[in-house]
């Protein structure tokens, strides 16, 4: 890839990401009163994070079983109101131990 193509790709990425952020501010004036749209926009960040995170949990481990077990234990730990850091530490420890024991 030549340097001109790289610059074009970078500029296209900048325009695309900024357009997604600026366009709603330009088109929507005032507060959104539609209840469905407000609830939809409330959950978009959570869904996006889940779609990016869950496949990575299973695919980045040596064994997919350790990823599923860590995911299950992490959900239980989060359900019991543990914070983000303890849940992440528990999941990392489970993946490490299971990958060490299974391989």
Secondary structure, 3 states (H helix, E strand, C coil): CCHHHHHHHHHHHHHHHHHHHHHHHHHCCCCCCCHHHHHHHHHHHHHHHHHHHHHHHHHCCCCHHHHHHHHHHHHHHHHCCCCHHHHHHHHHHHHHHHHHHHC
